[in-house]
Structures are given as structure tokens and as C-alpha cells.
Amino acid sequence: MDSQTETFADKLLGFTLPTRSARARVVRLDRVIDDVLSAHDYPPPVTHLLSEALVLAALMGGLLKAEGDDAQLTMQAQTQEGVVSLLICDFRGGELRGYADFDPEALSKLGANPSLSALFGQGYLAITFETGKGQRYQGIVPLEGDTLGEACETYFSQSEQVPTMIRIASRAASDGRVAAGLLIQHLADGEEGRERLHVRMDHPDWEHVATMTGTISHDELLDPTLSLEGIAWRLFHEEDQILIQPGAELRRGCRCSEEYYRSVIARFPVDQREEMRNDDGVIVVDCAFCAKSFELEI
């Protein structure tokens, strides 16, 4: 491979293994993840959690490539009894954004590396695919497992009946944070878009793909000198074919704007808008994703 054409960070890469009826997405977030996280001063456990969530949003959002720029993936983890009450990320046309709401005092009592169950308690994970063509699909599963990645594997198994394996890695770097991940799936009859009547979790091809995927290490996923194409080749170089599919350039993308919030506020009755005003007669709207405030005199 030509190193000048290889993909290293802040861009999605897809690949398929035709003889194994498998498709995959792989990503490494560098500058983008710092751009998203910089909106809030998150403590380390929440930074790690949100980093993993952003990788998952990019990987799953990458499955919508054929649906166009208006297609969107939204992942929401929520609970009423956990330390983290809400975690939300979405992906649209290469744009990523994410936000977490949590109880700082309760979080401080959990130690340096709290488990997923300690953070969320009995929560749930909702994953929504919007095709941009008026179609919307949502699946909701219990927030179980040691990681968000495992919870997403459960979603694909239960809601879509697609055997899926996900590997995520994240760590602090000298100049910020880096996170990476690999999502790989077995598809029925080797063709996307067909009814999944013959997908089996114990299919020999899937067992082989899952075994090979399980050998990827966190260090390999995060290695800045190992390209995403190199990861695919390292895992599956013995296959007859690896078909590479370049994906979207990734960037932070918050869709908040004064015009948008004006249109939302205008839908409220006059008496409710009056109740929203502060002492100066201004309606202040805060964007949770990017931490910007908009002062609206309407």
C-alpha cells in the first residue's frame, strides 16, 4: 500500500471480506475527539466514556453511508438512578457531537475506573437510525455488559439479528486524547439489504472472522503509525479479498444556531415565551453539546 493514500486518523474506513460475507468499519479519532470534548471540562471517567461513545457513533453511523448526507445515527444511554443520567452522541454526514450529564459529587465517590453498571445503574441504550428518506428505525436494549461496545453488540444481536463484534480503545495522549474502534458484522447470504433469514451466530465463516478480530490489541488500534488499511490487512491478509471502501472525513459538528433556536422558541405561545425571559427580557438558550449560549430577543 502507498503510505500517502493510507488512512490514519479522523476518517472512516470500511472494508468487506466477500468470501466470508462480512463487512467492517474502522476508525481512529484524534483531533476530532479533542474538539468535541473541549466544550466541557469532563472528569477522566466521563472523558473515557464519551470517547468510547463517539467512536461507536462513528462506526455505526458509517453503516449509513449509502443513505446520503441527511442520514443520522443517534446513540443515547440513559438512566434515572445512575451517576451518569444521560449520554448522547450522534453522527451525520461525517459530523460528530456528544454530551454527557452526570452528578459530580456521586462520581467522585466511585474511584478512578468505575464500571459501566456503577455509572449507569439499571439504564438502557437506545440506538436510532434515520435514513434521510423519512424512515426511522430504533432499538432499545438494557445497558448491560462491561463496556458501551458490548451493549451495542447486544443491540445488533437482539434488535437486528446481525452477528456483530466491536473492539474499542481509548487513552490520554501527550497532546490530547485518542480513541479508536473496529466494528465487524456477518451478513446473510453475503449480500447487504437482503432478509436475514440465514444468519447464524455459529456460522463457520463468522466464527473465523470473530476469532481473527479478537486478536486485535488496544495498542494496535491506537498506534498512530499503523494505518486503518494496515489494521484490516494485519487481521485478514490470508483472505482471498479485502475490498477497501474509503469513508467520510470526520469533524465536530454541532447544528445549533440562533436561527434554529428562534424558530423553536417561536412555536411556543406568547405567555410561555414571557415566562422564559430573564430579568433583562432576554430568552437565553444553552446548547448542551457545544456549551454556547444564545441570547434571543423575540
N, C-alpha and C positions, 0 to 999 in steps of 0.2 A: 504493500500500500504506500502511496505517496503521502508523506507526513504533512504536506501542505494542504491536502484535501481531507485530512482526518478531522474528527470532531473531538474536542477535549472538554469544553465546559459551556454552560448556558445555551445549550441547543439540544433538542431531542434527536434521538436516532432510533429508527425502527429497523428490525430485520426479521426475516422469516426463514424457517427451515422447511422447505417444501416436502421433503421426503418423510418428515416427522409430523407434518400437519401442525406446526407450531408457529406462533408469532410472538414478537417481543418488542418491548420499548426499554431503552436505557437512557439515563440522563445523569449529568453531574452539574450541580448548581454551585456557582462561585460568587461572582459579583451580584447576581440577581438575588441571592438569598440574603446578602447583607443589605441590599436596597429595601427589601420587604421588612426585615427585622428592625431596621433603623428607625422606623416610625414609632416604636415603643421601646422602653428600657425594660425588656423582659429578663427575669432571673434565669440562671442556667437551665433548670429543669424545663421551663416553659420554652426557652430558646431551642432546646433539643427536640421537644415535642413538636413545635411548629415547623422546625426544619424538616423533620420526617414527614409531616403533613404536606408541606409544599412539594417535596419530591413525589409523594403519592399523587397529588393533584396533577403534576406534570405528566407522570406516567399514564394515569388513567385518562387524562384529557387528551393525550396523544392518540388514544384509540379512536377519537372523534375526527381525525384528520380529514376523512373523506366527506364529512358533513358540512364543511365550509367554515368561514371565519366567525359566523354567528353562533356556532355550536358551543355549548358550555358544559363543563363538568363542575359540580359543586359537591364538596365533601363537608359534612357537618357532624361533629361529635358533641353530644350534649347530655347533661345530667342535671338533676335538681338537688343532688346530695353530695356531689364531689367537690374537690378543691378547685378544679377547672370546670366551670359551669358551661362554657361554650368554646369550641374550637371550630373555625370555619375557614376554608380555603376554596378558591375556585380558579379555573383555567379557561381562557377563551382566546383563541387566535394567537397563542404564544404569550399572552399576558397572565401573570400570576399575581395573586394577592392573598393575604391571610391575616387572621386576627385571633387572639385568644383572650378570654375573660376569666379571671381567676381571683381567688381570695389570698392575698399576700400573707396574711397572718397564719392562715391554716397551712399554706405551702411551706412556710419557714419551719414548721414542726415535722416535716416529712423527711428531712435529710437531703443529702446531695443527689441521690439517684432513686427517686420514688418510682414505684411500679405504675403501670397503666391503671390498674384497679385502685391504687391509692389516690391517683389523680382524679379519676372519674367516678369511682364507686360503681353503682349499677346504672351505667349510662347506655346510650345507644348510638349507632353510627348510621347516618343517612347519606346515601350517595345518589345524586341526581344527574342524569344525562339529558341535556336539551339539544336536540339535533339542529335547531335553527330553522326547521321546516314545520314548526308547530307541533312537533312531537316531544313528549316529555316522559322519561322513564325514571322511576325512583324505587330503590330498595332500602329497607331498614333492617338492620341486624343488631343483636346485642353487642355492646362494646366489650368483647372478650378477647383473651389472649395476652401475651406479654408485650406486644407492640401494636401500633396502628396498622402496620403492614399485615400482621396476622388477622386483624379484624377485617381488613379489605379482602384477604384471601377467602374468609368466611362469606363475605358478601357475594363474591363471584361464584362460589360453590353453591350457596343456597338460593340466591336471587336469580342468577343467570345460568346455573348449571354448567359453568365453564371451569375446568381444572386450571388453577392459577397458582403460580409461585412468585413470591415477591421477596426481594432482598434489599434492605435499606442500610445505609451507613451515614453517620454524621459526626463531625468533630470540629472543635475550635482550631483555627489556624492562626499563624502569627499575624496575619493581616485581615482577619475576619473569621468567617466560618465557611465550611464546605460540606456539602451533603450530596449523596448520590444514591441511585437505586436502579434495580432491574426488575421488570415485570415480564413474565413469560406465560403463555397460555397454550393449551391444546385445543384445537378446533375440530369440530365434527367433519368427517369426510375430506379434510384438508382444504375446505373452501369457506371463506368468510361469507356470512349472510344467509347460510342455509339453516334449516331447522336442526337443532342439536339433538337429534334422535339417537345418535350412536356414540355420543361422548361417554367415555368410561374413565373413572379415576384410576383404574388399574390397567389401562391400555398400555401395551409394551412400549410403544413409541413415547408415550407420556412418562412412563417410569424412567426411561433412559434420559429424556430431556430434564426431568426433575433431578435425577441423580447428578448429572453434569452441572446443572445450575447450582446445586447445593455446594459445589466445590469453590464457588467464588468467595473470596475473603473481603472483609471490610477494607483492608489496605489496598486491595486491587481496585475496588470501586472508587476509592478516594484518590488514588495515585494520579497526580497531575500530569505525569509523563506517559501514562497509559491511555491511549485514545479509546473512545467508545467502540469504534470498529475493532480495536485491539482486544477489548473485552469479549466481543462476540467471537472473534477468531480464536482467542485463547480457550474459550469454553467448547467451541463446536467445530474446530478445524478438521476433525475427522469426518464431518458430514459431507455428502455429495455436493450440496449447495448451501451457501449462505447469501441470501438476497438482501442487500442493504437498501434502506429507504430513508434518505435524509429527512429530518423533521423540522419543526418550527424553531426559529430563533426565539429565545425566551427573554422576557423582561418584566419588570414590575409594572403592573397596570391597574391603577385604581380609577374607576369610572365616575368618581364623584366630580361634580361641577356646580357652580352657582346656578346655572340654567336648569340643571336637573332638579336640584332641591327646590327652586322656585316653582317648578311645575308640580312637585309633590305637595308642597305647602298650599298651593293654590286650590287643591282639591278639597281642603278642609273648609267647613263653614266659617263664616266671619267670626262668630263668637268663640270658636275653638282657636282660631288664629290669634285672637286677642289674648287668650289665656297663655299662649306660648311666648308672648313678648316679655322681655326683661324690663328693668326699670327705665331703660333708655328708649323703650318702644321698639326694640330690635329683636327679631327671632334669630337665635344662634343655633346652628346645626353643626354637630361634630361628626366627622367621618371616622368610624372606628378603625377602618383599615389603614388609612394614611395619617391619621391624627390631625388633619386640617380642620379649621373652624371656618364656617361661612356665616357672615352677618347679613341677614336679609331684611330689608325694609320694604315689606309688602303689606 
